Amino acid sequence: MFYRYEDAQGVVHLVDSLSDVPQALHDKAQRIELAAPPVPRAAPADRTTAGTAAPSATQGIDWLSFGLGVGSAALFALTLFVLRGARPVARILLTLGVAALLAAVVGAAYLGYLRRETGQSSAGLGSPAEVVDDARKAVKAMEERNNQQDRVLEDIKREAK
């Protein structure tokens, strides 16, 4: 939000706060609002204003999360079963392998969740490269929006002359 006012010498000023406008010119200051562009969202329709899922008895099961949870539990149980009779070196290697696999799957699921919640994708799994690409696109869109606002402000300044 900006305020536009003209001083006694006829000079047009643009400020971003009403407190920057001289008190005597408050009633003559024009308020200028630049509307924000709409934000695309591919998130579920049953949302609260805070952007978190609203509790609902009719809300369906997130099968990807359910499957990852069941699969992780099964893998953990299998690992415990195999480790009962394994040698110490095999036990350590198997534990490290299972831990790395679980970390990779949970990490990919988390990145997929982030991309779904921000409306970037509907995929269940995501990669760090995809998140970086999403961030680059967001920065580019923000720069374009800032340039648009700068052009509007320059047009206002030109009209005032």
trRosetta pair geometry for C-beta under 8 A, 3 or more apart (Angstrom, degrees):
i j d omega theta_ij theta_ji phi_ij phi_ji
1 16 7.1 109 85 -160 60 68
1 31 6.7 -18 -171 -169 105 93
1 32 7.0 149 -163 80 54 54
1 33 5.3 -18 -109 -101 82 75
1 34 7.8 -158 -83 19 38 72
2 14 5.4 -1 178 -171 130 95
2 15 6.7 149 -161 78 77 34
2 16 5.5 -50 -107 -101 70 57
2 31 7.8 145 82 -162 45 47
2 32 4.4 -21 68 65 93 108
2 33 7.9 -178 27 -75 67 32
2 34 7.7 41 3 -15 104 101
2 153 7.2 105 -24 -108 172 106
3 14 7.4 156 78 -153 44 48
3 15 5.2 -21 60 65 95 86
3 16 7.5 162 14 -107 81 9
3 17 7.2 -57 9 85 121 15
3 18 5.6 118 -53 -90 155 59
3 20 7.2 161 55 66 124 97
3 21 5.4 -78 123 -50 144 127
3 29 4.7 5 -176 175 113 122
3 30 6.9 149 -159 73 58 45
3 31 6.0 -28 -102 -102 75 53
3 32 7.0 -180 -87 16 21 85
4 12 6.5 -4 -170 -173 96 100
4 13 7.1 164 -150 83 49 50
4 14 5.5 -16 -98 -99 76 72
4 29 6.7 149 70 -163 40 68
4 30 4.5 -19 60 59 97 101
4 32 5.8 61 -16 -25 107 123
4 156 6.4 -118 -91 168 145 129
4 160 7.3 -145 -171 -80 124 137
5 12 7.5 167 89 -150 30 58
5 13 5.6 -15 63 57 77 97
5 15 7.7 -16 19 14 102 109
5 21 5.2 106 -9 -134 151 111
5 22 7.7 -155 117 32 154 82
5 25 4.8 95 -173 147 142 131
5 28 6.0 96 -137 101 96 91
5 29 4.2 -44 -71 -103 111 79
5 30 7.2 170 -72 15 57 70
6 10 6.1 -11 -177 -145 112 36
6 11 6.9 157 -153 74 65 33
6 12 5.2 -33 -95 -94 80 64
6 13 7.5 165 -94 13 28 76
6 25 7.8 -163 61 -150 46 135
6 28 7.3 -78 41 137 81 127
6 160 7.3 -174 -85 -160 104 114
7 10 7.3 -54 71 12 65 16
7 11 5.2 -4 39 55 107 88
7 13 6.5 58 -30 -14 100 117
7 22 7.5 80 -113 9 92 134
7 25 7.2 -71 -103 -68 55 157
12 157 6.7 171 95 -134 126 59
12 160 3.5 -15 -23 165 170 147
12 161 7.3 -108 17 -60 128 57
13 21 7.8 161 91 -108 125 74
14 32 7.7 -33 -138 33 102 144
14 153 6.3 113 176 -156 169 104
14 156 6.8 96 -85 103 133 129
14 157 6.8 -73 -21 -76 131 93
15 20 3.8 -152 -178 93 149 133
15 21 6.1 -167 49 -56 140 74
16 20 7.2 55 49 15 51 145
17 20 4.8 97 70 -6 86 101
17 21 8.0 -149 104 -7 55 80
18 21 5.6 -45 -162 22 50 114
18 26 6.8 57 -175 -131 103 95
18 29 6.8 144 -130 99 82 158
21 25 5.5 -119 172 88 98 101
21 26 5.7 125 107 -92 122 60
21 29 4.6 -19 -138 -80 162 147
22 25 4.8 65 68 18 90 106
22 26 7.7 -123 96 -39 47 70
23 26 5.9 -19 -159 -24 39 113
25 28 5.1 -66 -164 52 72 107
25 29 5.9 91 134 -49 87 90
26 29 5.8 -43 -149 8 32 118
32 156 6.8 7 -118 -110 159 159
34 149 5.2 65 178 -119 168 100
34 152 6.2 140 -106 78 120 158
36 39 7.9 -7 138 -39 114 93
36 145 7.9 22 -144 -159 64 140
37 141 7.9 -115 64 173 147 109
37 145 6.1 -118 -3 -104 120 120
39 119 7.6 142 151 31 82 152
40 119 5.0 180 118 146 78 145
41 118 7.8 -104 -122 179 72 27
41 119 4.2 -123 -131 -68 34 133
42 116 6.8 -98 93 -159 103 58
42 119 4.1 130 8 -135 77 68
42 120 7.6 -121 26 25 123 23
42 121 7.5 -150 62 75 151 9
42 122 5.8 -104 148 -70 139 90
43 47 6.0 57 119 -69 124 141
43 51 7.6 -12 148 -156 178 79
43 116 6.9 104 -101 147 67 74
43 117 5.8 40 -97 -140 114 45
43 119 6.2 -70 -25 -67 78 82
44 47 6.3 144 84 -52 76 92
44 53 6.9 35 57 -113 133 94
44 59 8.0 61 162 -140 157 106
46 53 7.1 42 103 -155 92 74
46 54 5.3 -112 156 47 88 108
46 56 5.6 -48 172 -12 150 155
46 59 6.1 -135 79 -95 155 105
47 51 6.4 -5 -176 -131 121 33
47 52 7.4 140 -155 68 79 24
47 53 6.8 -66 -111 -108 63 40
47 54 6.3 158 -145 -15 14 99
48 51 7.2 -63 75 6 73 20
48 52 5.8 -10 43 59 112 73
48 53 7.8 58 3 128 92 8
48 54 4.8 128 -45 -74 89 95
51 117 7.4 82 168 -177 106 105
53 59 7.1 94 178 -149 117 160
54 59 7.8 172 81 -61 70 138
55 59 7.6 -120 -167 6 33 139
56 59 4.0 105 73 -29 103 102
61 66 5.6 21 165 -40 116 143
62 65 4.2 38 104 20 114 114
62 66 6.4 157 87 -17 60 88
63 66 5.3 -54 -140 41 36 116
63 67 5.9 38 159 -21 69 106
64 67 5.9 -55 -146 37 26 109
64 68 6.4 25 155 -17 62 107
64 109 7.0 170 148 -136 109 105
64 112 7.6 -101 154 111 153 143
64 124 4.1 -164 -125 -139 150 127
65 68 5.8 -55 -145 38 30 110
65 69 6.3 31 156 -20 64 108
65 109 7.3 120 -98 -177 64 131
66 69 5.8 -59 -151 36 28 111
66 70 6.3 21 156 -13 65 108
67 70 5.9 -55 -141 41 30 106
67 71 5.9 29 159 -17 65 112
68 71 5.8 -57 -140 42 27 111
68 72 6.1 29 159 -21 64 108
68 105 6.4 173 -142 151 105 113
68 106 7.2 126 175 -94 129 62
68 109 5.4 36 -102 -89 165 157
69 72 5.9 -55 -145 35 26 109
69 73 6.4 24 156 -16 63 107
70 73 5.8 -56 -148 38 30 110
70 74 6.2 29 154 -18 65 108
71 74 5.7 -55 -145 38 30 110
71 75 6.2 30 156 -18 65 107
71 105 7.7 -110 103 166 128 159
72 75 5.7 -54 -145 38 30 111
72 76 6.2 32 154 -20 64 107
72 102 5.9 85 -132 -129 101 105
72 105 7.3 -170 -79 92 99 137
72 106 7.5 53 -91 -65 140 102
73 76 5.6 -55 -147 37 30 113
73 77 6.3 30 154 -18 65 106
74 77 5.7 -54 -146 37 31 110
74 78 6.3 32 154 -19 65 106
75 78 5.7 -53 -146 37 30 112
75 79 6.3 35 153 -22 63 105
75 98 6.2 166 156 -149 109 107
75 101 7.3 -127 -177 100 154 128
75 102 6.9 -180 97 -76 142 101
76 79 5.6 -53 -149 34 30 114
76 80 6.6 30 153 -17 63 103
76 98 7.5 128 -95 168 52 135
76 102 7.9 52 -66 -85 91 142
77 80 5.8 -53 -150 35 32 111
77 81 6.4 34 151 -20 64 106
78 81 5.6 -55 -149 36 33 114
78 82 6.2 27 156 -15 67 107
79 82 5.9 -57 -144 40 29 106
79 83 6.0 28 158 -22 65 113
79 94 6.4 165 -143 145 91 108
79 95 6.9 105 -177 -99 127 59
79 98 4.8 15 -93 -84 143 169
80 83 5.8 -58 -141 37 27 112
80 84 7.1 49 156 -44 59 89
81 84 6.2 -38 -168 -4 31 114
82 85 7.8 -85 -178 45 38 79
82 86 6.1 40 145 -43 74 123
82 94 6.4 -130 108 179 127 159
83 86 5.1 -61 -134 24 41 121
83 91 5.1 84 -142 -131 92 94
83 94 6.5 -164 -81 87 90 136
83 95 7.1 56 -97 -63 134 96
86 90 4.4 -125 -178 95 111 114
86 91 4.5 148 99 -68 118 80
86 94 6.6 -63 -161 12 172 144
87 90 4.7 81 56 16 83 107
87 91 6.6 -145 90 -14 37 91
88 91 5.4 -55 -144 33 28 117
88 92 6.5 26 159 -18 64 103
89 92 5.9 -53 -151 34 32 108
89 93 6.4 26 154 -14 65 108
90 93 5.8 -56 -144 41 32 109
90 94 5.9 30 159 -18 67 110
91 94 6.0 -57 -143 39 24 108
91 95 6.2 25 156 -20 61 110
92 95 5.8 -58 -147 37 27 112
92 96 6.3 25 156 -17 64 107
93 96 5.9 -56 -147 38 29 109
93 97 6.3 29 155 -19 64 108
94 97 5.7 -55 -146 37 30 112
94 98 6.3 27 157 -16 65 107
95 98 6.0 -56 -145 39 28 107
95 99 6.2 29 155 -19 64 109
96 99 5.7 -56 -144 38 30 112
96 100 6.3 30 157 -19 65 106
97 100 5.8 -56 -147 36 29 109
97 101 6.3 27 155 -17 64 108
98 101 5.7 -55 -146 38 31 111
98 102 6.2 31 156 -18 66 107
99 102 5.9 -55 -146 39 28 110
99 103 6.2 30 155 -21 64 107
100 103 5.7 -54 -146 36 30 112
100 104 6.4 30 155 -19 64 106
101 104 5.8 -56 -149 35 30 110
101 105 6.4 23 157 -14 65 108
102 105 5.9 -58 -145 40 30 107
102 106 5.9 23 161 -13 67 112
103 106 6.1 -58 -139 43 25 106
103 107 5.9 28 159 -21 63 112
104 107 5.8 -57 -143 38 25 112
104 108 6.3 22 159 -16 63 108
105 108 5.9 -55 -146 38 28 108
105 109 6.3 28 155 -18 63 108
106 109 5.6 -54 -146 38 31 112
106 110 6.3 34 153 -22 65 105
107 110 5.7 -54 -147 35 30 111
107 111 6.4 26 156 -14 65 105
108 111 5.8 -54 -146 39 32 109
108 112 6.3 35 152 -20 64 106
108 125 4.2 8 152 -159 108 103
108 126 6.2 170 -166 53 61 44
108 127 6.8 -8 -122 -81 89 57
109 112 5.6 -54 -148 37 32 114
109 113 6.3 38 150 -23 64 103
109 124 6.9 -26 -124 158 73 82
109 125 6.0 -46 -80 -105 48 74
110 113 5.5 -50 -149 32 33 115
110 114 6.6 36 151 -20 64 101
110 126 7.9 -92 87 49 46 105
111 114 5.6 -47 -148 33 35 114
111 115 6.5 33 153 -16 64 105
111 125 7.2 39 72 -178 94 53
111 126 3.4 -129 121 81 95 106
111 127 6.4 147 115 -33 155 6
111 128 6.7 -101 -111 -68 152 47
111 130 7.0 112 155 66 121 110
111 131 5.6 -98 -152 -47 108 124
112 115 5.8 -57 -149 39 32 109
112 116 6.3 32 153 -19 66 105
112 121 7.4 -87 -147 92 67 120
112 123 5.5 -104 -138 109 105 80
112 124 4.9 31 164 144 155 30
112 125 4.4 -82 -54 -113 136 12
112 126 4.0 172 -70 -14 53 87
113 116 5.8 -55 -147 36 30 110
113 117 6.2 25 158 -16 66 110
113 126 7.8 -117 19 9 45 121
114 117 6.0 -60 -145 39 27 108
114 118 6.4 8 162 -3 64 113
114 126 6.7 -98 54 47 92 157
114 131 6.6 24 96 -110 135 117
115 118 6.2 -65 -142 46 28 99
115 120 4.2 -86 -160 69 81 113
115 121 4.3 3 145 38 123 104
115 123 6.8 0 92 55 135 91
115 126 4.7 145 -4 -87 133 147
115 130 6.5 -14 -84 129 146 121
115 131 6.8 -117 -67 -88 100 75
115 134 6.5 -156 -116 -59 92 158
116 119 7.8 38 178 -69 30 24
116 120 7.6 -81 -58 50 20 74
116 121 6.4 -66 -74 83 57 67
116 122 6.1 72 -115 -125 92 38
116 123 7.5 -142 -65 57 94 46
116 124 8.0 17 -50 -103 133 34
118 134 7.1 94 97 173 139 142
120 130 7.7 136 135 157 133 100
120 134 4.6 -14 -128 -119 152 132
121 126 6.9 141 61 -93 143 109
121 130 7.2 -12 -21 171 151 135
123 126 6.4 126 91 -72 114 74
126 130 5.1 -120 -165 72 91 135
126 131 6.3 86 149 -49 127 92
127 130 4.8 100 56 3 77 101
127 131 7.4 -143 96 -3 44 85
128 131 5.6 -56 -150 36 38 111
128 132 6.3 38 153 -19 69 104
129 132 5.7 -53 -148 36 33 112
129 133 6.4 35 152 -19 65 104
130 133 5.6 -51 -147 36 33 113
130 134 6.4 37 151 -21 64 103
131 134 5.5 -50 -150 34 33 115
131 135 6.5 35 150 -20 64 103
132 135 5.6 -52 -150 35 33 112
132 136 6.5 36 151 -20 65 103
133 136 5.6 -51 -148 34 34 112
133 137 6.5 34 153 -18 65 104
134 137 5.7 -55 -151 36 32 111
134 138 6.4 32 151 -20 65 106
135 138 5.6 -53 -148 36 33 112
135 139 6.4 34 153 -20 66 103
136 139 5.8 -52 -148 35 32 111
136 140 6.4 33 152 -20 64 106
137 140 5.6 -54 -148 36 32 113
137 141 6.4 32 153 -18 65 105
138 141 5.7 -53 -147 37 32 110
138 142 6.3 32 153 -19 64 107
139 142 5.6 -56 -148 37 31 112
139 143 6.3 33 153 -20 65 105
140 143 5.7 -52 -148 35 31 112
140 144 6.5 32 152 -19 63 104
141 144 5.6 -53 -149 36 33 113
141 145 6.4 35 151 -20 64 105
142 145 5.6 -52 -148 36 33 113
142 146 6.4 35 152 -19 65 104
143 146 5.6 -52 -147 36 33 112
143 147 6.4 35 153 -20 64 104
144 147 5.7 -53 -149 36 31 113
144 148 6.4 35 151 -21 64 104
145 148 5.6 -51 -149 34 33 114
145 149 6.5 32 152 -17 65 104
146 149 5.7 -53 -149 37 33 111
146 150 6.3 36 151 -21 65 104
147 150 5.5 -52 -148 35 33 114
147 151 6.5 35 152 -21 65 102
148 151 5.7 -52 -151 33 32 111
148 152 6.6 33 151 -19 64 103
149 152 5.6 -51 -149 34 35 113
149 153 6.4 34 153 -17 66 105
150 153 5.7 -55 -148 38 32 111
150 154 6.3 33 153 -19 66 105
151 154 5.6 -54 -146 37 32 112
151 155 6.4 36 152 -21 64 103
152 155 5.7 -52 -151 34 31 113
152 156 6.6 33 150 -20 64 103
153 156 5.6 -50 -150 33 35 113
153 157 6.5 36 151 -19 65 103
154 157 5.6 -52 -148 36 34 113
154 158 6.3 35 152 -20 66 104
155 158 5.7 -53 -146 36 32 111
155 159 6.3 34 154 -21 65 105
156 159 5.8 -53 -148 35 30 112
156 160 6.5 32 153 -23 62 107
157 160 5.8 -57 -154 31 31 113
157 161 7.1 32 152 -25 63 101
158 161 6.0 -54 -158 23 36 110
